[in-house]
């Protein structure tokens, strides 16, 4: 009986419930179970009158008669009294997802630590020599790792303790004497320390960016509230004003209210879109921070360096550190226009309605920014522009993805369209321009013009030409001289000749500038005004074979 006292708990455990045997019964195959466990097993098993042992799978045609094994039962009771050798609780055994001890025999225990020198994992019992023996004092213990074999050089089967900065990989000392000879190398531990410092710096940068973006999100939320408040005031004023004119213009009152609400929804949606984008940036930055935090907790040098190298570089922030809000002027123009309509009544109502139509109004969230100083600054404002075939004069050929216009000797097969220019060889862009824009036009020929215009510029008559009306601004080139036109006022412009003209527009600031672009940029003409509608880029090519092309800027 004393001899049995050294047997561990597993010897007297039921393989079904994993507890000490209770009312033990034995099968003909020699395996023992708790009586209730084997009965429940057979009751639940879809055996079709064939019963089997859960361990060895020996089958019995007739269900065995179960009799309590008193010898085993007495042995278990005696061992409970005399003290069974302490055995690990079930939760200490290694499961499918756990790292098992490499030195346990039979059923393996969970590993508590892995040794980077021994390239093995140990449970609490087998780990003791690493704590007690001077031989193992310098061994590096880390959290249990399933990647220990990755620390071995696949070529020399040696532990990789060196990091090659030239090839950005871990190597062993034999590699150092061979294919990595003469390379820039350091110990893996030293590289680990340096990369940990870099990682911490990246985390600090991310955390700062998170705070900046969260601050901007709060500003945008305030902007949404301001838009709603201003829109509500404008709606209220409009309703009161049109109540006085209800007998004359009931439908107009309803239309203005609808326009205001529509613009309110548009502006709120635009700001919320930006807000959602910033919140996505926050989520992405937090995700990246979590990745770096996990990597920062690595203790395995080589695994850290392996995973660190696979990290994508942190992109530079393209977003401003703060958002500046312009003074609220969202719907004041509408209010003023409605008041004017009340005074002028039906005679000027149609003209007034054009002024207050919010489908032509854009509200900028940010204050106008300083005008660019260098070409690199201008290029940061550049966006692609294409030409609208529905506006092109019939003798203009559009090509290169509708970025190039050429004056031809015969009409093109364009369909009839109400927006097509019918007198002058000119064309407008597809894109409407608000905010800040920069583009360049490369031209070849004798007479060209580069312009911006409102969408409602006339398409026929003598005054539909760019610069011949108050709805367009144009810079002309005539063989050997420049000329600026607006509202049919012609202004001579001096400056170096160039086949490339740059145009800068800050819609909210009312700034329009034309530049001669070669190796340097030279300002030719600058306009300071107030733009009341979105603008469209335009070009005019006035002589046969002349071309004007919107350049692709990078």
C-alpha positions in Angstrom: 0.0 0.0 0.0 2.9 2.3 0.8 4.3 1.5 -2.6 1.1 2.8 -4.3 1.4 6.1 -2.4 4.0 7.3 -4.9 1.7 6.8 -7.9 0.3 10.1 -9.2 -3.3 11.2 -9.4 -3.7 10.3 -13.0 -3.3 6.5 -12.2 -6.6 6.6 -10.2 -8.5 9.1 -12.4 -11.5 8.3 -14.6 -10.7 9.1 -18.2 -14.2 10.4 -18.8 -14.6 13.0 -15.9 -10.8 13.3 -15.2 -11.5 13.1 -11.4 -10.6 10.4 -8.9 -12.6 7.2 -9.5 -15.9 7.1 -7.7 -17.6 3.7 -7.4 -15.0 2.3 -9.8 -16.1 -0.4 -12.2 -13.8 -2.4 -14.6 -14.4 -3.6 -18.1 -13.2 -6.8 -19.7 -10.5 -4.8 -21.5 -9.0 -3.8 -18.2 -9.9 -0.1 -18.1 -11.8 1.4 -15.2 -14.3 4.1 -14.9 -16.7 5.8 -12.5 -19.9 3.7 -12.6 -22.1 6.8 -13.3 -19.7 8.1 -16.0 -19.6 4.9 -18.1 -23.4 4.4 -17.7 -24.0 8.0 -18.9 -21.5 7.5 -21.8 -23.3 4.4 -23.0 -26.8 6.0 -22.5 -25.8 8.9 -24.7 -23.9 7.0 -27.3 -25.7 6.1 -30.5 -24.2 2.6 -30.4 -26.9 0.5 -32.0 -26.6 -2.2 -29.3 -22.8 -2.3 -29.6 -21.0 -0.9 -26.6 -17.3 0.2 -26.5 -14.6 1.2 -24.1 -14.0 5.0 -24.4 -10.2 4.4 -24.3 -9.3 1.3 -26.3 -12.6 1.1 -28.3 -13.0 -2.6 -27.6 -16.6 -3.5 -28.4 -19.1 -5.6 -26.5 -22.2 -7.0 -28.3 -24.1 -7.2 -25.0 -24.1 -4.3 -22.6 -21.7 -5.4 -19.8 -23.1 -5.8 -16.3 -21.2 -3.3 -14.1 -20.0 -4.4 -10.7 -18.1 -2.1 -8.3 -14.4 -3.0 -8.1 -14.0 -2.9 -4.3 -10.2 -3.4 -4.4 -9.7 -0.2 -6.5 -12.3 1.6 -4.4 -10.5 0.7 -1.2 -7.2 1.7 -2.7 -8.5 5.1 -3.6 -10.0 5.7 -0.2 -6.7 4.6 1.5 -4.7 6.9 -0.7 -7.0 9.8 0.2 -6.2 9.1 3.9 -2.5 8.5 3.6 -1.9 11.3 1.0 -1.7 10.9 -2.7 1.4 12.4 -4.4 0.5 15.9 -5.3 -0.4 16.0 -9.0 -1.1 19.0 -11.2 -4.6 20.3 -11.5 -6.1 19.7 -14.8 -5.8 23.3 -15.8 -1.9 22.9 -15.5 -1.8 20.4 -18.4 -1.0 21.7 -21.8 -4.0 22.0 -24.1 -4.0 22.3 -28.0 -3.4 26.1 -27.8 -0.7 25.9 -25.0 3.1 25.5 -25.2 4.0 22.2 -23.6 7.0 21.4 -21.5 9.7 19.7 -23.6 11.0 17.6 -20.7 7.7 16.2 -19.4 7.0 12.5 -20.2 3.5 11.2 -20.6 0.9 13.9 -20.3 2.8 17.1 -20.6 2.3 20.2 -18.4 2.1 23.8 -19.6 5.4 25.5 -20.1 6.0 28.6 -17.9 9.1 29.8 -19.7 11.1 29.3 -22.8 14.9 29.5 -22.9 16.5 31.3 -25.9 19.8 29.5 -25.2 18.5 26.0 -24.8 15.8 26.5 -27.4 13.4 24.5 -25.1 10.3 25.2 -23.0 9.9 24.2 -19.3 7.2 23.6 -16.8 7.6 24.8 -13.2 9.3 21.6 -12.1 11.8 21.4 -15.0 12.5 25.1 -14.9 14.1 25.0 -11.5 17.6 24.2 -12.7 17.6 27.5 -14.6 16.9 29.3 -11.3 19.2 27.2 -9.1 22.2 26.2 -11.1 25.0 28.7 -11.9 25.3 26.9 -15.3 22.0 28.4 -16.5 22.3 31.9 -14.8 23.1 33.7 -18.0 20.4 32.0 -20.0 17.6 34.3 -21.3 14.1 33.2 -20.2 11.1 34.5 -22.0 7.3 33.9 -22.1 6.5 30.4 -23.7 7.1 30.6 -27.4 6.2 28.3 -30.2 8.8 30.0 -32.5 12.0 28.9 -30.8 13.2 27.0 -33.8 13.1 30.3 -35.8 16.1 31.3 -33.6 18.2 28.6 -35.3 20.1 29.4 -38.4 18.6 27.2 -41.2 22.0 26.8 -42.8 24.3 26.1 -39.8 21.7 25.0 -37.1 23.3 27.5 -34.7 21.5 30.0 -32.5 21.3 33.4 -34.2 22.6 36.0 -31.8 23.8 38.6 -34.3 21.9 41.0 -36.4 23.1 42.1 -39.9 22.1 45.7 -40.5 23.3 45.4 -44.1 20.8 42.6 -44.9 18.4 43.4 -42.1 18.2 39.9 -40.7 19.4 37.8 -37.8 22.4 35.5 -38.3 24.6 33.1 -36.4 28.3 33.5 -35.8 29.2 31.1 -38.7 27.2 33.3 -41.1 29.3 36.2 -39.9 32.4 34.4 -41.1 30.8 33.5 -44.4 28.3 35.3 -46.6 27.9 38.2 -44.1 31.6 38.9 -43.8 32.4 42.6 -43.8 28.7 43.6 -43.2 27.5 46.0 -40.6 26.6 43.8 -37.7 25.7 44.2 -34.0 24.4 41.8 -31.4 20.7 41.0 -31.6 20.3 42.3 -28.1 21.8 45.7 -29.1 19.5 45.9 -32.2 16.6 44.9 -30.0 17.3 47.8 -27.6 17.7 50.3 -30.4 14.5 49.2 -32.2 12.6 49.4 -28.9 13.6 53.0 -28.6 12.4 53.7 -32.2 9.2 51.9 -31.5 8.5 54.0 -28.4 9.1 57.2 -30.4 6.6 55.9 -33.0 4.1 55.3 -30.3 4.5 58.8 -28.9 4.1 60.3 -32.4 0.9 58.3 -32.9 -0.5 59.3 -29.5 0.1 62.9 -30.3 -1.6 62.6 -33.6 -4.6 60.9 -32.0 -4.9 63.9 -29.6 -4.6 66.4 -32.5 -7.3 64.6 -34.6 -9.6 64.3 -31.6 -9.3 68.0 -31.0 -10.3 68.6 -34.7 -13.2 66.3 -34.4 -14.6 68.4 -31.5 -14.1 71.6 -33.6 -16.1 70.0 -36.4 -18.9 69.0 -34.1 -19.1 72.7 -33.0 -19.2 73.6 -36.7 -22.2 71.3 -37.3 -24.0 73.0 -34.5 -23.1 76.4 -35.9 -24.4 75.5 -39.3 -27.6 74.2 -37.9 -28.1 77.3 -35.8 -27.4 79.7 -38.6 -29.6 77.7 -41.0 -32.5 77.8 -38.4 -32.2 81.6 -38.1 -32.2 82.0 -41.9 -35.2 79.8 -42.3 -37.0 81.7 -39.6 -36.3 85.0 -41.2 -37.3 83.8 -44.6 -40.6 82.5 -43.4 -41.4 85.8 -41.7 -40.5 87.8 -44.7 -42.4 85.7 -47.2 -45.4 85.7 -44.9 -45.8 89.4 -45.9 -45.7 88.5 -49.6 -47.8 85.3 -49.3 -50.5 86.6 -51.6 -47.9 87.3 -54.3 -45.3 84.7 -54.1 -46.5 81.6 -52.1 -44.5 79.1 -54.2 -41.3 81.1 -54.0 -41.5 81.2 -50.2 -41.8 77.4 -50.1 -38.9 77.0 -52.6 -36.5 79.2 -50.6 -37.3 77.2 -47.4 -36.6 74.0 -49.3 -33.3 75.4 -50.7 -32.2 76.4 -47.2 -32.9 73.0 -45.7 -31.3 71.3 -48.6 -28.1 73.4 -48.2 -28.2 72.9 -44.5 -28.3 69.1 -45.0 -25.5 69.4 -47.6 -23.2 71.4 -45.4 -23.9 69.2 -42.3 -23.3 66.1 -44.4 -20.0 67.5 -45.8 -18.7 68.4 -42.3 -19.8 65.1 -40.9 -18.0 63.3 -43.7 -14.8 65.0 -42.7 -15.6 64.3 -39.1 -16.1 60.6 -39.9 -12.8 60.5 -41.9 -10.9 61.9 -38.9 -12.6 59.4 -36.6 -11.4 56.6 -39.0 -7.9 58.1 -38.8 -8.2 57.9 -35.0 -9.3 54.3 -35.2 -6.4 53.4 -37.6 -3.9 55.2 -35.4 -5.2 53.4 -32.3 -5.0 50.1 -34.1 -1.4 50.9 -35.1 -0.6 51.9 -31.5 -2.0 48.6 -30.3 0.2 46.7 -32.7 3.3 48.6 -31.6 2.3 48.1 -27.9 2.1 44.4 -28.5 5.5 44.4 -30.2 7.0 46.5 -27.4 6.2 43.7 -25.0 8.2 41.1 -26.9 11.2 39.6 -25.0 12.4 37.4 -27.7 15.0 39.5 -29.6 14.8 37.6 -32.8 11.1 37.4 -32.9 10.8 41.1 -32.2 13.2 42.0 -35.0 11.5 39.6 -37.3 8.0 41.1 -36.7 9.4 44.7 -36.4 10.8 44.4 -39.9 7.4 43.4 -41.3 5.7 46.5 -39.9 4.7 49.0 -42.6 6.2 52.4 -42.2 4.0 55.0 -40.4 2.6 57.3 -43.0 3.2 61.0 -42.6 0.1 62.9 -41.4 -1.5 64.8 -44.3 -3.9 66.5 -42.0 -3.7 69.9 -40.3 -3.0 70.1 -36.6 -6.1 72.2 -36.1 -9.1 73.4 -37.9 -9.9 77.1 -38.1 -13.5 78.2 -38.6 -14.5 81.2 -40.6 -16.9 83.7 -39.1 -20.4 82.4 -39.7 -21.8 83.7 -43.0 -23.6 80.6 -44.1 -27.1 81.9 -44.7 -26.8 85.7 -44.1 -26.6 86.3 -47.9 -29.9 84.4 -48.3 -31.5 86.5 -45.6 -30.3 89.8 -47.2 -31.5 88.6 -50.6 -35.0 87.7 -49.3 -35.3 91.1 -47.6 -34.4 92.7 -51.0 -37.0 90.6 -52.7 -39.6 91.8 -50.3 -38.8 95.4 -51.2 -38.5 95.0 -55.0 -41.4 92.5 -55.2 -42.2 90.7 -58.4 -40.2 93.0 -60.7 -36.9 91.8 -59.3 -37.9 88.4 -57.8 -36.4 86.3 -60.6 -33.0 88.1 -60.4 -33.0 87.9 -56.6 -33.8 84.1 -56.7 -30.6 83.6 -58.8 -28.6 85.3 -56.2 -29.9 83.3 -53.3 -30.1 79.9 -54.9 -28.1 77.8 -52.6 -27.4 75.2 -55.2 -24.6 77.6 -56.3 -23.3 78.3 -52.8 -20.5 76.5 -51.1 -19.6 77.0 -47.4 -15.9 76.6 -46.5 -15.1 75.2 -43.1 -11.6 76.4 -43.0 -10.3 80.0 -43.1 -8.4 81.0 -46.3 -4.9 79.8 -46.1 -1.8 81.8 -47.0 -1.1 82.0 -50.7 1.5 79.5 -51.9 5.0 81.0 -52.4 6.9 78.2 -54.2 6.0 75.9 -57.1 6.1 73.0 -54.6 3.5 74.9 -52.5 1.3 75.4 -55.6 1.6 71.7 -56.6 0.2 70.7 -53.2 -3.1 72.5 -54.3 -3.2 70.8 -57.7 -6.0 68.4 -58.7 -6.9 66.9 -62.0 -9.1 68.8 -64.5 -10.9 67.4 -67.5 -12.9 69.2 -70.2 -16.6 68.7 -70.6 -17.5 67.6 -74.2 -21.0 69.0 -73.8 -19.6 72.6 -73.6 -17.0 72.3 -76.4 -17.4 74.4 -79.5 -18.1 72.1 -82.5 -14.7 72.9 -84.2 -12.7 71.8 -81.1 -11.4 68.3 -80.8 -11.0 66.9 -77.3 -8.3 64.2 -76.7 -5.9 62.7 -74.2 -8.7 61.8 -71.8 -10.5 65.1 -72.5 -7.6 67.1 -71.1 -6.5 68.5 -74.5 -8.4 70.8 -76.9 -7.3 71.4 -80.6 -8.8 73.8 -83.0 -9.8 71.9 -86.2 -10.7 72.9 -89.7 -14.0 71.0 -89.7 -16.8 70.5 -87.1 -16.8 67.4 -84.9 -19.7 65.1 -84.5 -20.9 66.3 -81.1 -24.6 65.9 -80.2 -26.7 69.0 -79.8 -26.6 70.3 -76.2 -27.9 73.4 -74.5 -24.5 74.0 -72.7 -22.4 74.0 -75.9 -20.6 77.3 -77.0 -21.9 78.3 -80.4 -19.8 81.4 -81.3 -16.3 81.1 -79.9 -13.9 78.2 -79.9 -13.8 77.6 -76.1 -14.7 74.8 -73.6 -15.3 74.5 -69.8 -14.1 71.9 -67.4 -16.3 69.1 -66.0 -15.2 69.9 -62.4 -16.6 72.8 -60.4 -13.9 74.7 -58.5 -14.3 75.9 -54.9 -11.7 76.0 -52.2 -8.1 76.1 -53.4 -7.0 74.9 -56.8 -3.9 75.0 -58.9 -3.5 73.8 -62.5 -1.3 74.4 -65.5 -2.1 74.7 -69.2 0.4 73.8 -71.9 -0.3 75.5 -75.2 1.0 75.4 -78.8 0.0 77.8 -81.5 -0.7 81.5 -82.1 -3.7 82.6 -80.1 -5.0 81.0 -76.9 -6.7 82.0 -73.7 -6.8 80.4 -70.2 -9.9 81.3 -68.1 -12.3 80.6 -65.3 -16.1 81.2 -65.6 -19.4 80.7 -63.8 -21.6 77.9 -65.1 -24.3 80.3 -66.2 -22.0 82.2 -68.7 -23.9 82.8 -72.0 -23.3 80.2 -74.7 -24.2 82.4 -77.6 -23.9 86.0 -78.7 -20.9 88.4 -78.8 -20.5 88.5 -75.0 -20.2 84.8 -74.5 -16.4 84.9 -75.1 -14.2 84.4 -72.0 -13.5 87.8 -70.4 -16.2 89.6 -72.5 -18.7 89.5 -69.6 -18.9 89.8 -65.8 -19.1 86.0 -65.4 -15.6 85.1 -66.6 -11.9 86.1 -66.2 -9.4 85.2 -68.9 -5.7 85.6 -69.7 -5.1 85.8 -73.5 -1.9 85.3 -75.5 -1.7 87.0 -78.9 1.5 85.9 -80.7 3.8 88.1 -78.6 1.8 89.7 -75.8 -0.5 88.9 -72.9 -3.8 90.5 -72.2 -6.2 90.1 -69.3 -10.0 90.4 -69.8 -13.0 90.7 -67.5 -16.4 92.3 -68.1 -15.1 93.3 -71.6 -12.3 95.4 -70.0 -9.0 94.6 -71.7 -5.8 95.1 -69.6 -2.3 94.7 -71.1 -0.1 92.3 -69.1 3.7 92.2 -69.2 5.8 89.2 -68.4 8.1 86.5 -69.8 6.7 84.4 -72.6 6.1 80.8 -71.7 4.2 77.9 -73.3 2.9 76.9 -69.9 0.5 79.1 -67.9 -0.2 78.3 -64.2 -3.5 79.3 -62.6 -4.1 79.6 -58.8 -7.6 79.9 -57.4 -8.6 80.5 -53.8 -12.4 80.7 -54.2 -13.3 81.7 -50.6 -10.5 84.3 -50.5 -11.5 85.7 -53.9 -8.0 85.3 -55.3 -7.2 84.4 -58.9 -3.6 84.5 -60.2 -2.0 83.7 -63.5 1.7 82.7 -63.7 4.2 82.2 -66.5 5.8 78.8 -65.7 9.3 77.8 -67.0 12.2 77.1 -64.7 10.7 79.6 -62.4 7.2 81.0 -61.8 6.5 84.6 -62.6 3.2 86.3 -61.6 1.5 87.8 -64.7 -1.8 89.0 -63.2 -3.6 88.8 -59.9 -7.3 89.3 -59.3 -8.9 90.1 -55.9 -12.7 89.9 -56.0 -15.7 88.1 -54.5 -16.8 84.9 -56.2 -20.5 84.3 -55.7 -20.7 80.9 -57.5 -18.5 77.9 -58.1 -16.1 78.5 -61.0 -15.2 76.2 -64.0 -11.8 76.2 -65.7 -11.8 77.0 -69.4 -9.6 77.3 -72.4 -10.0 79.0 -75.8 -8.0 78.0 -78.9 -8.5 80.6 -81.6 -6.4 79.5 -84.6 -6.3 76.4 -86.7 -4.0 73.7 -85.2 -3.6 75.6 -81.9 -3.8 73.3 -78.8 -4.2 73.8 -75.1 -3.8 70.9 -72.7 -4.3 70.6 -68.9 -1.0 69.2 -67.6 -0.9 66.2 -65.3 0.9 67.5 -62.2 2.5 65.3 -59.6 
